[in-house]
Amino acid sequence: MCGVLGCVLAVVAWQRAGLPYNEQGHYFDGLVNYHQQSVLGYALAALAALLLAGALAWVVSGTRRR
């Protein structure tokens, strides 16, 4: 579950990073105002979720060997 969440957040960060932000770091699509600083937040959340998924997989694989 954490791996899926990490992948989804990474895709969102990738898509938001490609938006044409103005000088103030804002992008307005007519409905929502996106901030360029939020890309870093999505990327860090994706990294944390993927690291947690990796750690959990490592723990589970270690307990199955016994």
N, CA, C and O of each residue as an XYZ file, in Angstrom:
264
protein
N       0.818     -1.192      0.000
C       0.000      0.000      0.000
C       0.872      1.270      0.000
O       0.574      2.244     -0.691
N       1.937      1.233      0.779
C       2.835      2.392      0.822
C       3.537      2.583     -0.517
O       3.792      3.713     -0.934
N       3.847      1.485     -1.186
C       4.494      1.586     -2.491
C       3.598      2.236     -3.519
O       4.049      3.047     -4.329
N       2.314      1.874     -3.485
C       1.350      2.475     -4.419
C       1.197      3.960     -4.127
O       1.177      4.784     -5.041
N       1.091      4.293     -2.857
C       0.981      5.705     -2.469
C       2.216      6.486     -2.908
O       2.101      7.605     -3.409
N       3.386      5.904     -2.721
C       4.618      6.559     -3.141
C       4.664      6.791     -4.640
O       5.097      7.848     -5.100
N       4.215      5.798     -5.402
C       4.194      5.947     -6.865
C       3.200      7.015     -7.304
O       3.491      7.803     -8.203
N       2.038      7.044     -6.679
C       1.028      8.059     -7.020
C       1.556      9.455     -6.706
O       1.408     10.374     -7.511
N       2.167      9.611     -5.542
C       2.714     10.922     -5.177
C       3.862     11.333     -6.096
O       4.017     12.515     -6.403
N       4.661     10.372     -6.534
C       5.742     10.686     -7.460
C       5.192     11.158     -8.807
O       5.741     12.078     -9.413
N       4.118     10.536     -9.273
C       3.489     10.959    -10.530
C       2.909     12.363    -10.392
O       3.047     13.187    -11.296
N       2.262     12.634     -9.264
C       1.702     13.972     -9.031
C       2.824     15.010     -8.991
O       2.696     16.085     -9.579
N       3.912     14.695     -8.306
C       5.037     15.637     -8.244
C       5.614     15.883     -9.633
O       5.942     17.020     -9.974
N       5.740     14.826    -10.439
C       6.276     14.947    -11.799
C       5.370     15.827    -12.665
O       5.850     16.686    -13.404
N       4.057     15.604    -12.567
C       3.114     16.396    -13.361
C       3.109     17.850    -12.924
O       3.087     18.748    -13.765
N       3.128     18.094    -11.617
C       3.112     19.470    -11.113
C       4.410     20.191    -11.426
O       4.408     21.410    -11.598
N       5.512     19.470    -11.503
C       6.794     20.112    -11.811
C       6.822     20.639    -13.239
O       7.571     21.570    -13.536
N       6.019     20.060    -14.126
C       6.013     20.480    -15.522
C       5.062     21.608    -15.839
O       4.963     22.010    -16.999
N       4.354     22.139    -14.846
C       3.412     23.229    -15.098
C       4.159     24.540    -15.346
O       5.236     24.752    -14.789
N       3.600     25.411    -16.171
C       4.263     26.702    -16.444
C       3.965     27.734    -15.346
O       3.003     28.495    -15.444
N       4.787     27.747    -14.320
C       4.601     28.673    -13.197
C       5.051     30.074    -13.594
O       5.933     30.235    -14.437
N       4.437     31.092    -12.978
C       4.838     32.474    -13.246
C       6.009     32.867    -12.340
O       6.563     32.015    -11.645
N       6.386     34.135    -12.342
C       7.545     34.603    -11.583
C       7.364     34.418    -10.079
O       8.341     34.228     -9.354
N       6.125     34.472     -9.610
C       5.863     34.305     -8.181
C       5.753     32.841     -7.767
O       5.595     32.548     -6.582
N       5.833     31.929     -8.715
C       5.749     30.510     -8.409
C       4.330     29.993     -8.335
O       4.063     29.023     -7.626
N       3.414     30.622     -9.052
C       2.016     30.215     -9.052
C       1.585     29.791    -10.454
O       2.074     30.307    -11.459
N       0.657     28.838    -10.492
C       0.024     28.444    -11.753
C      -1.465     28.364    -11.494
O      -1.902     27.653    -10.590
N      -2.254     29.090    -12.283
C      -3.708     29.104    -12.135
C      -4.320     28.515    -13.396
O      -4.106     29.035    -14.491
N      -5.083     27.435    -13.251
C      -5.679     26.775    -14.415
C      -7.139     27.159    -14.631
O      -7.841     26.510    -15.407
N      -7.595     28.191    -13.964
C      -8.973     28.624    -14.104
C      -9.849     28.166    -12.949
O     -10.921     28.727    -12.720
N      -9.401     27.152    -12.221
C     -10.158     26.632    -11.089
C      -9.291     26.531     -9.837
O      -9.739     26.863     -8.740
N      -8.063     26.078     -9.998
C      -7.176     25.821     -8.862
C      -5.872     26.591     -9.057
O      -5.357     26.694    -10.170
N      -5.348     27.130     -7.953
C      -4.070     27.822     -7.964
C      -3.012     26.880     -7.398
O      -3.062     26.533     -6.218
N      -2.060     26.466     -8.224
C      -0.992     25.563     -7.797
C       0.236     26.377     -7.420
O       0.539     27.386     -8.056
N       0.944     25.934     -6.381
C       2.163     26.596     -5.931
C       3.367     25.729     -6.273
O       3.338     24.512     -6.095
N       4.405     26.354     -6.755
C       5.598     25.630     -7.165
C       6.285     24.963     -5.976
O       6.924     23.924     -6.143
N       6.168     25.532     -4.797
C       6.792     24.960     -3.612
C       6.173     23.629     -3.212
O       6.825     22.832     -2.537
N       4.937     23.367     -3.608
C       4.283     22.117     -3.227
C       4.891     20.914     -3.939
O       4.718     19.782     -3.486
N       5.598     21.135     -5.039
C       6.235     20.036     -5.761
C       7.245     19.337     -4.853
O       7.321     18.108     -4.837
N       8.012     20.108     -4.106
C       8.979     19.529     -3.182
C       8.271     18.711     -2.104
O       8.754     17.644     -1.725
N       7.154     19.189     -1.614
C       6.399     18.448     -0.607
C       5.891     17.116     -1.127
O       5.971     16.101     -0.435
N       5.364     17.119     -2.355
C       4.901     15.863     -2.954
C       6.067     14.901     -3.176
O       5.935     13.699     -2.946
N       7.192     15.422     -3.616
C       8.355     14.573     -3.865
C       8.891     13.973     -2.566
O       9.250     12.796     -2.534
N       8.948     14.759     -1.504
C       9.425     14.244     -0.222
C       8.454     13.224      0.363
O       8.883     12.226      0.943
N       7.155     13.462      0.218
C       6.166     12.489      0.691
C       6.270     11.187     -0.097
O       6.136     10.105      0.475
N       6.507     11.281     -1.396
C       6.685     10.084     -2.221
C       7.923      9.318     -1.783
O       7.889      8.092     -1.674
N       9.011     10.027     -1.533
C      10.238      9.382     -1.081
C      10.034      8.684      0.258
O      10.488      7.556      0.446
N       9.354      9.348      1.185
C       9.100      8.754      2.498
C       8.238      7.499      2.369
O       8.516      6.491      3.020
N       7.200      7.549      1.541
C       6.327      6.387      1.369
C       7.070      5.227      0.720
O       6.880      4.074      1.108
N       7.911      5.521     -0.260
C       8.670      4.454     -0.916
C       9.723      3.863      0.014
O       9.953      2.654     -0.004
N      10.360      4.697      0.821
C      11.314      4.184      1.803
C      10.621      3.317      2.852
O      11.154      2.284      3.258
N       9.447      3.733      3.285
C       8.676      2.942      4.245
C       8.263      1.612      3.631
O       8.325      0.580      4.298
N       7.847      1.623      2.382
C       7.480      0.382      1.699
C       8.679     -0.548      1.598
O       8.547     -1.753      1.812
N       9.841     -0.004      1.274
C      11.056     -0.813      1.198
C      11.443     -1.391      2.548
O      11.828     -2.557      2.641
N      11.341     -0.579      3.594
C      11.675     -1.053      4.935
C      10.714     -2.145      5.390
O      11.134     -3.144      5.974
N       9.438     -1.957      5.125
C       8.457     -2.984      5.498
C       8.676     -4.275      4.722
O       8.548     -5.363      5.284
N       8.999     -4.168      3.454
C       9.274     -5.366      2.647
C      10.505     -6.088      3.170
O      10.538     -7.318      3.197
N      11.517     -5.337      3.586
C      12.727     -5.940      4.131
C      12.439     -6.660      5.448
O      12.947     -7.756      5.683
N      11.625     -6.043      6.307
C      11.266     -6.663      7.587
C      10.456     -7.931      7.354
O      10.705     -8.956      7.988
N       9.494     -7.862      6.450
C       8.652     -9.029      6.177
C       9.485    -10.161      5.576
O       9.283    -11.324      5.923
N      10.406     -9.840      4.690
C      11.233    -10.881      4.092
C      12.159    -11.518      5.122
O      12.491    -12.698      5.013
N      12.574    -10.750      6.112
C      13.414    -11.287      7.172
C      12.660    -12.186      8.124
O      13.224    -13.150      8.642
N      11.399    -11.889      8.364
C      10.618    -12.723      9.272
C      10.154    -14.011      8.598
O       9.880    -14.992      9.290
N      10.061    -14.037      7.301
C       9.634    -15.242      6.593
C      10.750    -16.283      6.504
O      10.468    -17.465      6.309
N      11.988    -15.873      6.640
C      13.113    -16.801      6.521
C      13.250    -17.692      7.757
O      13.823    -18.778      7.671
N      12.747    -17.257      8.874
C      12.926    -18.009     10.130
C      12.062    -19.202     10.195
O      12.095    -19.936     11.183
